[in-house]
Structure formats: structure tokens, C-alpha cells
Amino acid sequence: MQKLFKNHIFSFIAWVLILIISVVALPDVTGLTREHSNISLPQDVQSEVAQSIQNDWGPKQKNTYQIAVVFNKKNGKLTADDKNAINDTIDRIKENQDKYGIKMVLAPDDNIATKKQLQSKDKTTWILQVNVAKKHAPINEVEQELTKAVKTAGIRTYVTGADVLQNAFSNSIQEGIKKTEVITIVFIFIVLVIVFKSPIVPLISLLTVGVSFITAFSIVTNLVKYQNFPFSNFTQVFMIIVLFGIGTDYNILLYDKFKENLGNGLDRYGAMKDALKVAGKTILYSGSSILIGFSALSLAKFSIYQSAVGVAVGVAILLVVLLTLNPFFMAVLGEKMFWPVKKFTGEHEDKLWHGISKSTMAHPIIYLVVLAVVVTPFALMYSGHLNYDDTDEIDNATPAKAGMLVVEKHFSKGMAEPSTLYIKSDHRLDNEADLRLLDQLTRQIQSSGDVSLVTSVTQPYGERIDQLYVNNQLNTVNKGVDQARAGLSKLSKASKQLSTGASQLASGTSQLQNGTGQLQSGSGQLQSGAGQLQGGAGRLQSGTQQMSSGLNQLNSQLAAGSQGIASAQANTKAALEKSYKANLAQSMNSIPGLTPQQKMAAMQAAGAALEKSLAQASASMPNVSGQMGQLQSGVGRLASASGQLSSGASTLNGGIGQLNSSLGQLNSSVGQLNSSVGKLNSGAGQLADNTPKLTSGLDEVNSGLGQGGAYLTGLASSSAADSFYIPKEFIKNDMFQTSVKNYLSPDKKSAMIMIVFSSNPSSTKATKKAQDLSSMAKKSLVGTRLDKATIAMGGESSNIADIKDIANKDFIRTAAIMLIGIGIALIFVTRSLLQPLYILGTLLIAYFCSLSITEWVVKATMGKDMLTWNTPFFGFILLIALGVDYSIFLMTRYRAIEGGKPSARMLKACGIIGTVVVSAAIILGGTFAALIPSGIPTLIEVALTVIIGLIILVFIMPITLSAAVKLTYEGVHWNKSKRVKQ
């Protein structure tokens, strides 16, 4: 005995040392919980792919908290002074970005886009968006810093956002855990005092379970800190509830047996050894089943489900502590452990379970049928609709939640937590072709239902830029076409006038050419007369006076002709420029032989707009004038020679030679004049011929433009023209480059499209919409330049959609693994293949009924239409794992009873173990009831599910197991020739 006592002394000292080490080594639980509060998903799900693209985007978005600061005027619109005050606050934030770890600031007054997006339409609320580096400080410290920094006189300010709300949720659970711990300890103490009628037993029980919890929790948190062990907001609270619940149940079982043994006359050591042998065996069986059940959760893929593995660690430590530390108190205290009770009695039957079992044994089939009729409606009543909105777990008075509600009220419900569609390509996207695809996708999303706002690189304000669409551009072109057509019409009219003038000019130059021909003929005749004069020198002397007079007249005519030609040249040019203002009358009068009609035609020859066409003829006119000058000079010399005839006949031959030479020059000059006029006539003819062709061409061009304009007008009004087109030069525009910086990654290979839903981002409608939009985007880009681009939807809605999908799949998978594991454990405990099926069937009936009833209770008392998404899973693992305890209690007692029929043994076992099960159910139910004051919907609903399930188990377990034993081993009628020992 002394050796046994010494061993337990060592055990006590060892646990004291372990407890001290555990307390000292315990990490910062609050910080650890906050760090692991976010749900981790497989890397290949859509929201995680989107997060990966965001992390690779650049320093402004990589590893940052996305926070929204809300400025709200409670009564009325924001005044000018209010806006100035808000802008002053924002300026201070911008000036101290490094102090607050801010990587990016988007203020409501920054530009046109932010004014539309971050200022409410009712002009009561502004939102400031900031990205804060995660390495700067934990989110709770960031929230505290910003809350102080954004305070503005006369304005209500809130700091909210997905990360802040998640932190608020974690804080709410931590506060709930504190309430749960106190209530649980007080409740268990009171129940144990009532059960054992002693204050010492409750203290010992709480002490042993407390040592188990602290040790286990220290181990788990250190594994989390150093080995990334699965952990979540719910790990701690479920470890507390499960360990204190089943630990108290196991202690009751152990203390009852110890008390019974003492009542049977055994000393403290003998009573202790027997209690450890009998009750300890049941505890090991039950604990092992729970251990297997919770350990199976390590095979889950979902982090929230994996986090419940910490309970398995706690159960393992609990079993060791209860079976090594309890013996110390039993050995030391003995009967004093139950002070002031002095009379120890043995087992007594529970009337409830005995009565139910007895009635069932009499009519097993009837009871099973009635049970099926009763439970089936409850099982079918469950809707299966779950609420994935974690913000519902947070009290509305919490600042972060209050800020979110303000945003939902004055903006759309999705404004506080927008979704982001990421498109990651292997090439740059800042080109016309890819931008057109992005704009097309943006417009498709905008046209979808439940979408409040969509912004992208091509629509940074949430609205299309009209100048970048083909229909707008075509309308601009059409205006230019109309102006061109009007100009061509005027040009065609001028061309027709030009054609008329050219014809008249051609006619006039023909007459002019005839006149010069006559002039050339006259000069030839003059030259011939000069020859005759030279031959008739004898007659020269007598006709000198007449010849001199004739030469003078000829000189006058030549001068007049020279002047006429020069005047014709000038007047022709003037006539072309001033539309028939030229006057060629003087020139035409100086040319002999021209009829009045010919003179009139020559004067009408010049027309407007002929200056370029007569360039060649005009260039020849100076030569004509020059030759006429030479002719005039020759005639002058002839006149001079004629004057000299009177001075002497000796010089007559010389003078006649000079006259003959001058007449040759005159003839040559008149020939050149005739040639020049011929060229003028040819040019005028070509002009007259080509001008109608020009007019016809102009008319054809005008007609073509009219047809093209009509086509473009029709195209501009068609749906085909309602497409995006951005010129290369506009991409480089400063305004558009701002949009590029905001919506394209620094390497320009990734793009984002921001989507704000009209409904709550966490609602079923929004989460389904996020998935639909992502699928639509992938289909829309098939066969395009972005066919191989990675497309992923990020944000709260997408995250919840992925959680929902993973959770549903993993729930079924994990539940199956858990049931198989527990079933295998039950096979070893019961040594039967059928009994585990009966037990598991009973537990599933209790679960589905409790879930349906819980849903109804929540709707009736909490005003919520759906259970939280975690409730079914946690309710399942807790009810199944804990409920199997009671079945093991019953079946181990059934197997311990020797002799008699199976039904009689089961009836006796039910009577004996009923008291233990009912007491344990009350304690466990009360422990879970301690979760209700936490105010956390998930904890409340899980508590209700377990409590209702335990109540159902208390009533149906003696029915199902008694009927199963009766029908399996005895049939409807007992066959005396067959005695089966179980």
C-alpha cells in the first residue's frame, strides 16, 4: 500500500510540474487566435487563385489589410465645413502614411471616379479606402491606430472592412469564451454538489479536468505556433466544452464506482483499484471512441474542420490525467472525499430508462414503427439552407459592424466588401485588342442582375467613356462627311462655271490666232513691197515723202499692236481671277481684219479659276510682247532710214536693206506671236475638254460620299457599332494612364474588374452570382487573345462560395471517416457487427431530428431564417462523439451482466446505467448551455443542437437498443432451446 501511495504521490507531483510548465509555456492565445482566424482553403480553389494574383500584383496590394474608413453625418447632408474637416483628416492620414503602415490611399475627393464611387448619392457619407501592410502591426492594433487618427469633429467615423470584421468576430468569440468558462465551472460545481451532496468531489473533478485542459491547450497552442497545427476561433471553446463535459461524466462514473466500492466495505486502496479496473475500462472505451472520432478530422481538407483535431489532443490528455491524478485523491482522501456524506450505497435503477426498456421489450416492432413515424417528419423538416455571413456573428453595436451597416444603408450592401475579377495573361494588356476584350467583359458584367457597380481599366468611373466607342466615333466621321459633301457641291458648281469660261476662251483664242495670221500675211506683203522698192530705186526719190508717211503709220500700228498684246496678257490673267472683268477691246481693235463678233468672242474668252490651266500660255506671252517690241524697234529704225532718204540717194540702197531686214524681223516676231497664240488656243481647248470630266468626277465623288455617309449613319445606329475602340495615342493619355495604374498590374499582364453587388456579399444570391460571373468571363474569352488567361474571382462572395463548396464536400467525407472510425471502435467494444450499426443509427436519428428542431427554434426565438454554416458540422461531430459515450456506457454494462436472456440483461443494464446517462446528459447539456450567453450565433446553435440531441438520445436510446437486442438475439418470441451469451 505504501508503494502504491508513493506512486500516486509521484504522479501528483509530476502533474503539478506539468501544469506549471504548461502555464509558463502558454503562448499569446489572443494573438494566436487572431492570426489563425482566417479560413484557409486549398490553393487551387478560385478565391485562393485570385488571392495569389493579388499578392503578385505589387507592393500596394501584396500582404495588406484592405480597410474602409467611413465618415457619416448622422443628421442631414455633409456641409461644406464637414467636407473640409474630412479632407483635413484625410490629408493628415496621407502625410503620415509611413506611421500607419499605409501602402495605398483612395480618397473620396481624389478624382471623378472616387467622387462617384466613394461619396454616397444622398450626400451623407464618404468612404476612405486604405491598404495597410500586414507586417506593420496586427489588425487589432491597426484598427485602434486608425480609429484614433480618423476622428473628425461633428462626424461619425468607423473603421471597417473584411479584415477588421474578421478581427471583431475573433474578439467576440474570445469574449464569449470567457463567459462560457465561468458559467461552465459554476454549473458543473452546482450539479456535482447536487449529485454527490459534497463540495469536495466537485472541486476535485474541476481540478483534474482543469489540469487536463490547461495541459492540452498549452500543447495544442505550441503546436500551432511552431508546427502550424490546425487551429481556429472555435478550437479553444470546443476544447473547453468537450473536456469539461465528458471529463465530468467520466469522473461521475469513476467516483460512483469508487463510492459503491467503499459502501461495499472495501478500503480506499481496494476501492480505488476496483474503480480504476471497472469504471476505468469503460472510460477508456468511451474516450477511445471519442478520440478516434476527433482524430479522424485530421483527414479533413477544410481548415475549420481540421481545427477540431485539437479536441482529440485534449481527450488523450484527459484520459491520462483522470486515470493517474484521480487515484491520488482517492488514495489520500478515501471516504472524506464525499464529505459530509457518510452512508455509501450501491447502484440503484433509473425508473425512466427501466420503464422505456421494459415497454419496448414487450412490443419492439410497434415501438420502432411509432418511433419512425414520430422522427420522420422532424428529419424531413430540415431545409438545409445555411447562412455563410460571418458578420451575423458580430453584435450590431460593434464599431466595425456598425460601420458596415452604415455603408450598406447609404451605398449598396456590397460596397463594404466588393468582389474582384482578376484576369492574368502571359502578355501585356495595354493595347487596343485586349482593352476591347476587357471592356466587352465589363459591359457583360454590368448587364447582369444583382450588380450595383462595375469598374475596370476602360470604365474607371463605372460608366462608359463615349469617345472610346465606335458609334460615337462614326457620328464624328459622319459630320465630317457632311461638311465634305457641302464643299464638293460648291466645287462642282465652280467647275461648271470654269468649263463655260474655258469654252469661251478657246473660241476667243481661235479668233486671235486668225488675226495674227492676217498680221503675218500683211508683214510678208510689206517685205515683198520693200523688195520692189529696192528694185525700183528710181522711183524711190519721188515717193520718199509718201513712204515716210506710210512708215510712220506702220510704226504707230506696231506700237499699238505691241501694247495690245501686252494688254491682252494682263487682261486675260485678270479675267481669270476676277470672273470676266478683263477688257481686251483695245488689243483687239489694234488688230486689223477682226469682225465685231470676233472681238466680242475674244473678250469673253477669259474665265474665273483658269489661272493654273493657262500657265503655259501665260508663260509664252512675254515672248510675244518681246518680239512685238523688237518689231516696233525695227519699224522705228525704218522710219529713221526713210527720213534719211531725203538727205541723199547715195544711202538709199543701205536704208532699203535695213528696211528689208526689219521687215524680216517683223515677220519673224509675228510668227512667234502666231505660235504663242496657237499654244494658248491649244491649252484653252484642253481646259474646255477636261473641265466637264472634272465636274463629273466631283459629282461622282459627292455621290459616293453620300452613299458612304448613309452607310456610316446606319452603321453608327446599329448594335455592331456599339463596341470599344481606343486609338494608340489615347492609351498614352495621362487620364487613361491613371486608370491603367489602378486597374492593371505594374507589368501590365494582369487586370482587375471591381464588382459591387446589390445584395449582401455573404448572401446565397451574391455567392452564386460570383460563381456565375466567373464562369461567364471564362466562356466570354474562349477563342480570343485571352483564351489561355487565368481568370479568378476574389472577394468575400467568391470566398464564401468556395467555403460552401469545400465545406459541403468535406462534411460528407469527414462524417463518413468519423462514422467508420467510431464504428470500428464500437466493434471492438461490443464485439459485434450489428450493435455498432444500431448505435450509429440511433445517433444519426438524434442528429437529424435535433438539427430540424434547432432550425425551428432559431427561427422562432432568434428571428433567423437559416442556421449558420458551421452548425451542422460541429453539431454532428459533437453529438456523435459525445452520444457514443452513452451507448458505450450501456453496452459495456450489458456485457458485464452475466446469465439470463439478452433482453433481461439489456433491461437490467438500462435500469442501472440510466441514472448515469441522465446525469451525464444533464451535465453535458448544461455545459453546452453555457455557450448560449456568449451571444455568438454559431455557438448558440451548436449548443442547441447538442442539447436537443442529448434529450432525444435519452428517450430513444433505450428504445432502439432494447428493440435491436430483442429482435436480433431472440426474435419476436423467445426460443428456450437457444441461449446466447453476449
Helices and strands as residue ranges (DSSP letters): H 2-25, H 29-35, H 46-55, E 64-72, H 80-95, H 97-100, E 102-106, H 112-118, E 125-133, H 139-149, E 156-160, H 162-196, H 200-227, H 235-263, H 268-295, G 296-299, H 303-306, H 309-324, H 326-333, G 334-338, H 351-362, H 364-381, E 386-387, G 390-393, H 399-410, E 419-424, H 432-446, E 451-455, G 466-468, H 470-535, H 537-540, H 544-578, H 585-589, H 596-603, H 615-645, G 649-651, H 652-716, G 719-721, H 728-731, H 734-743, E 750-757, H 764-780, E 790-794, H 796-830, H 834-862, E 867-868, H 871-896, H 902-929, G 932-934, H 937-969
